[in-house]
Amino acid sequence: MEELLEILSDEEDFLQLVNIIAHPRAPKTYRNRQNHFEIWNENEFIKRFRLSKNAVRFIIENIENQISSHTDRNHAVSAEEMVLLTLRILAAGAFLQVNADFIGVDKSTASRIVDKVCRAIARLNTTFIKMPQTEEDMQIASQKFYNKSFSKVYRCIRLYACENFITRRPRTRKF
C-alpha cells in the first residue's frame, strides 16, 4: 500500500512539473512610474488632467486615507497615482488600457483604481455639494442659473453633467 502512495505522489509531481514547463507563468513586470507633478508645468498638467496641481492635491488630501494601500509590497500604487489615473480617464475619456499605460499600471489594476477613487470622491458629496434648502434660496439659485445659462431652462436649480437637471414643478398651471 505504501508503494502505491509513493508512485501516485511521484506521478502527481511529474504532472505538476510538466504543467509548469508547458504553461510557464509570465514574469512579474514593474513599470517605471513618472511623477506627473514634476514633469508637467501647470498649463500642461491642466491640459492632461483638467484640474490644477493644487486642486488635485486638495482631492488627494481629502480621500487619501480611503484609497491608500496599507502596504508598499509589490510596488503598490500611491494615492497620488490613483487620483491622477482616475482624473486622466475622466478628462480624456480614452481607453482604459491607454490611461493605464500612461500611469504605468496594468489594465485590471486601473479598473479597480478608478472604481475605488470615484467611490471615495462620491462619498464627499455631502461636504461639497450644497442644494438650496429654503424656497427663497431655490428661487435665487434658479434665477442665477437662468441668467447664466445659454438654454434658459425654467426653474432649474442646478445642472449636472450638462444632461440631467433638477427642476421644481410650477405651483400653478399656465395654459
C-alpha positions as a LaTeX table, in Angstrom:
\begin{tabular}{lrrr}
\hline
Residue & $x$ (\AA) & $y$ (\AA) & $z$ (\AA) \\
\hline
Met1 & 0.00 & 0.00 & 0.00 \\
Glu2 & 2.80 & 2.43 & 0.84 \\
Glu3 & 4.45 & 1.69 & $-2.52$ \\
Leu4 & 1.21 & 2.70 & $-4.31$ \\
Leu5 & 1.07 & 6.02 & $-2.42$ \\
Glu6 & 4.69 & 6.75 & $-3.34$ \\
Ile7 & 4.00 & 6.02 & $-7.02$ \\
Leu8 & 0.93 & 8.30 & $-7.04$ \\
Ser9 & 2.90 & 11.03 & $-5.35$ \\
Asp10 & 5.69 & 10.74 & $-7.89$ \\
Glu11 & 3.21 & 10.79 & $-10.79$ \\
Glu12 & 1.47 & 13.88 & $-9.37$ \\
Asp13 & 4.84 & 15.62 & $-9.01$ \\
Phe14 & 5.72 & 14.69 & $-12.57$ \\
Leu15 & 2.38 & 16.01 & $-13.90$ \\
Gln16 & 2.86 & 19.21 & $-11.95$ \\
Leu17 & 6.35 & 19.61 & $-13.42$ \\
Val18 & 5.00 & 19.02 & $-16.95$ \\
Asn19 & 2.28 & 21.62 & $-16.35$ \\
Ile20 & 4.85 & 24.18 & $-15.17$ \\
Ile21 & 7.06 & 23.56 & $-18.21$ \\
Ala22 & 4.16 & 23.56 & $-20.70$ \\
His23 & 2.46 & 26.64 & $-19.25$ \\
Pro24 & 5.08 & 28.83 & $-17.62$ \\
Arg25 & 3.93 & 31.88 & $-15.69$ \\
Ala26 & 4.73 & 35.24 & $-17.16$ \\
Pro27 & 7.33 & 37.01 & $-15.06$ \\
Lys28 & 6.09 & 39.94 & $-12.99$ \\
Thr29 & 6.84 & 43.27 & $-14.58$ \\
Tyr30 & 7.09 & 46.52 & $-12.71$ \\
Arg31 & 6.80 & 49.60 & $-14.87$ \\
Asn32 & 8.57 & 52.84 & $-14.09$ \\
Arg33 & 6.08 & 55.44 & $-12.94$ \\
Gln34 & 6.65 & 59.09 & $-13.59$ \\
Asn35 & 5.90 & 61.88 & $-11.14$ \\
His36 & 3.39 & 63.89 & $-13.15$ \\
Phe37 & 3.52 & 66.77 & $-10.69$ \\
Glu38 & 7.19 & 67.29 & $-11.55$ \\
Ile39 & 7.34 & 66.58 & $-15.28$ \\
Trp40 & 4.45 & 68.87 & $-16.35$ \\
Asn41 & 4.23 & 72.60 & $-15.85$ \\
Glu42 & 0.88 & 74.00 & $-14.64$ \\
Asn43 & $-0.61$ & 74.52 & $-18.13$ \\
Glu44 & 0.44 & 71.10 & $-19.41$ \\
Phe45 & $-0.87$ & 69.50 & $-16.22$ \\
Ile46 & $-4.27$ & 71.16 & $-16.68$ \\
Lys47 & $-4.39$ & 70.01 & $-20.33$ \\
Arg48 & $-3.87$ & 66.40 & $-19.26$ \\
Phe49 & $-5.97$ & 66.23 & $-16.09$ \\
Arg50 & $-8.39$ & 69.19 & $-16.43$ \\
Leu51 & $-7.53$ & 70.42 & $-12.93$ \\
Ser52 & $-4.70$ & 72.46 & $-11.47$ \\
Lys53 & $-1.99$ & 70.85 & $-9.39$ \\
Asn54 & $-3.36$ & 72.49 & $-6.24$ \\
Ala55 & $-6.88$ & 71.21 & $-6.94$ \\
Val56 & $-5.55$ & 67.66 & $-7.41$ \\
Arg57 & $-3.54$ & 67.90 & $-4.19$ \\
Phe58 & $-6.71$ & 69.05 & $-2.41$ \\
Ile59 & $-8.58$ & 65.98 & $-3.70$ \\
Ile60 & $-5.73$ & 63.71 & $-2.65$ \\
Glu61 & $-5.70$ & 65.17 & 0.86 \\
Asn62 & $-9.44$ & 64.55 & 1.23 \\
Ile63 & $-9.54$ & 60.94 & 0.05 \\
Glu64 & $-6.02$ & 59.64 & 0.70 \\
Asn65 & $-6.95$ & 57.71 & 3.83 \\
Gln66 & $-9.78$ & 55.94 & 1.95 \\
Ile67 & $-7.78$ & 54.84 & $-1.10$ \\
Ser68 & $-4.21$ & 54.34 & 0.10 \\
Ser69 & $-2.74$ & 50.87 & 0.20 \\
His70 & $-1.81$ & 49.65 & 3.66 \\
Thr71 & 1.41 & 48.17 & 2.37 \\
Asp72 & 4.15 & 49.05 & $-0.06$ \\
Arg73 & 4.63 & 45.45 & $-1.18$ \\
Asn74 & 4.74 & 44.72 & $-4.91$ \\
His75 & 5.19 & 48.39 & $-5.79$ \\
Ala76 & 1.76 & 49.46 & $-4.52$ \\
Val77 & 0.17 & 52.36 & $-6.39$ \\
Ser78 & 0.23 & 55.57 & $-4.37$ \\
Ala79 & $-2.87$ & 57.65 & $-3.67$ \\
Glu80 & $-1.42$ & 60.39 & $-5.88$ \\
Glu81 & $-1.08$ & 57.99 & $-8.82$ \\
Met82 & $-4.59$ & 56.63 & $-8.22$ \\
Val83 & $-6.17$ & 60.07 & $-8.31$ \\
Leu84 & $-4.19$ & 61.10 & $-11.39$ \\
Leu85 & $-5.19$ & 57.94 & $-13.24$ \\
Thr86 & $-8.85$ & 58.50 & $-12.43$ \\
Leu87 & $-8.75$ & 62.16 & $-13.41$ \\
Arg88 & $-6.96$ & 61.29 & $-16.65$ \\
Ile89 & $-9.68$ & 58.78 & $-17.57$ \\
Leu90 & $-12.45$ & 61.22 & $-16.65$ \\
Ala91 & $-10.75$ & 64.09 & $-18.51$ \\
Ala92 & $-9.59$ & 62.34 & $-21.67$ \\
Gly93 & $-12.19$ & 59.62 & $-21.98$ \\
Ala94 & $-9.68$ & 57.36 & $-23.75$ \\
Phe95 & $-9.49$ & 53.60 & $-23.42$ \\
Leu96 & $-8.65$ & 52.19 & $-20.01$ \\
Gln97 & $-5.55$ & 50.48 & $-21.42$ \\
Val98 & $-4.16$ & 53.74 & $-22.80$ \\
Asn99 & $-4.54$ & 55.55 & $-19.49$ \\
Ala100 & $-3.19$ & 52.60 & $-17.54$ \\
Asp101 & $-0.07$ & 52.71 & $-19.70$ \\
Phe102 & 0.18 & 56.48 & $-19.19$ \\
Ile103 & 0.36 & 56.00 & $-15.41$ \\
Gly104 & 2.32 & 52.73 & $-15.53$ \\
Val105 & $-0.12$ & 50.11 & $-14.22$ \\
Asp106 & $-1.94$ & 47.11 & $-15.66$ \\
Lys107 & $-5.41$ & 47.49 & $-17.18$ \\
Ser108 & $-7.10$ & 45.41 & $-14.47$ \\
Thr109 & $-5.38$ & 47.46 & $-11.77$ \\
Ala110 & $-6.52$ & 50.65 & $-13.46$ \\
Ser111 & $-10.10$ & 49.42 & $-13.49$ \\
Arg112 & $-10.08$ & 48.71 & $-9.74$ \\
Ile113 & $-8.38$ & 52.06 & $-9.03$ \\
Val114 & $-10.93$ & 54.09 & $-10.99$ \\
Asp115 & $-13.78$ & 52.40 & $-9.15$ \\
Lys116 & $-12.15$ & 52.96 & $-5.74$ \\
Val117 & $-11.30$ & 56.64 & $-6.38$ \\
Cys118 & $-14.69$ & 57.51 & $-7.88$ \\
Arg119 & $-16.44$ & 55.99 & $-4.90$ \\
Ala120 & $-14.18$ & 57.90 & $-2.50$ \\
Ile121 & $-14.86$ & 61.18 & $-4.30$ \\
Ala122 & $-18.60$ & 60.45 & $-4.36$ \\
Arg123 & $-18.56$ & 59.98 & $-0.57$ \\
Leu124 & $-17.56$ & 63.65 & $-0.29$ \\
Asn125 & $-20.82$ & 64.77 & $-1.87$ \\
Thr126 & $-22.35$ & 65.98 & 1.38 \\
Thr127 & $-19.28$ & 68.10 & 2.05 \\
Phe128 & $-19.03$ & 69.83 & $-1.31$ \\
Ile129 & $-22.45$ & 69.68 & $-2.97$ \\
Lys130 & $-24.92$ & 72.01 & $-1.35$ \\
Met131 & $-28.50$ & 72.28 & $-2.52$ \\
Pro132 & $-30.76$ & 75.19 & $-1.60$ \\
Gln133 & $-32.88$ & 74.35 & 1.44 \\
Thr134 & $-35.48$ & 77.11 & 1.59 \\
Glu135 & $-37.91$ & 78.30 & $-1.04$ \\
Glu136 & $-36.13$ & 81.67 & $-1.16$ \\
Asp137 & $-32.73$ & 80.01 & $-1.70$ \\
Met138 & $-34.23$ & 77.89 & $-4.50$ \\
Gln139 & $-35.63$ & 80.95 & $-6.25$ \\
Ile140 & $-32.28$ & 82.77 & $-6.00$ \\
Ala141 & $-30.38$ & 79.74 & $-7.33$ \\
Ser142 & $-32.90$ & 79.25 & $-10.12$ \\
Gln143 & $-32.64$ & 82.89 & $-11.17$ \\
Lys144 & $-28.83$ & 82.81 & $-11.09$ \\
Phe145 & $-28.80$ & 79.69 & $-13.23$ \\
Tyr146 & $-31.34$ & 81.14 & $-15.64$ \\
Asn147 & $-29.28$ & 84.33 & $-16.01$ \\
Lys148 & $-26.03$ & 82.42 & $-16.64$ \\
Ser149 & $-27.27$ & 79.58 & $-18.83$ \\
Phe150 & $-27.48$ & 79.56 & $-22.59$ \\
Ser151 & $-30.53$ & 77.32 & $-22.73$ \\
Lys152 & $-32.67$ & 79.39 & $-20.35$ \\
Val153 & $-34.16$ & 76.39 & $-18.55$ \\
Tyr154 & $-37.14$ & 77.50 & $-16.47$ \\
Arg155 & $-36.95$ & 76.96 & $-12.68$ \\
Cys156 & $-33.76$ & 74.92 & $-12.85$ \\
Ile157 & $-31.81$ & 74.83 & $-9.59$ \\
Arg158 & $-28.63$ & 73.07 & $-10.67$ \\
Leu159 & $-27.30$ & 71.36 & $-13.79$ \\
Tyr160 & $-25.18$ & 68.21 & $-13.60$ \\
Ala161 & $-23.02$ & 66.96 & $-16.48$ \\
Cys162 & $-25.00$ & 69.08 & $-18.96$ \\
Glu163 & $-27.59$ & 66.31 & $-19.24$ \\
Asn164 & $-29.63$ & 65.94 & $-16.09$ \\
Phe165 & $-31.08$ & 68.85 & $-14.22$ \\
Ile166 & $-33.17$ & 69.31 & $-11.15$ \\
Thr167 & $-36.34$ & 71.28 & $-11.67$ \\
Arg168 & $-39.23$ & 72.24 & $-9.50$ \\
Arg169 & $-42.73$ & 71.91 & $-10.84$ \\
Pro170 & $-44.56$ & 75.23 & $-11.06$ \\
Arg171 & $-47.29$ & 75.64 & $-8.43$ \\
Thr172 & $-49.96$ & 76.79 & $-10.88$ \\
Arg173 & $-50.63$ & 75.62 & $-14.36$ \\
Lys174 & $-50.44$ & 78.19 & $-17.11$ \\
Phe175 & $-52.44$ & 77.43 & $-20.26$ \\
\hline
\end{tabular}
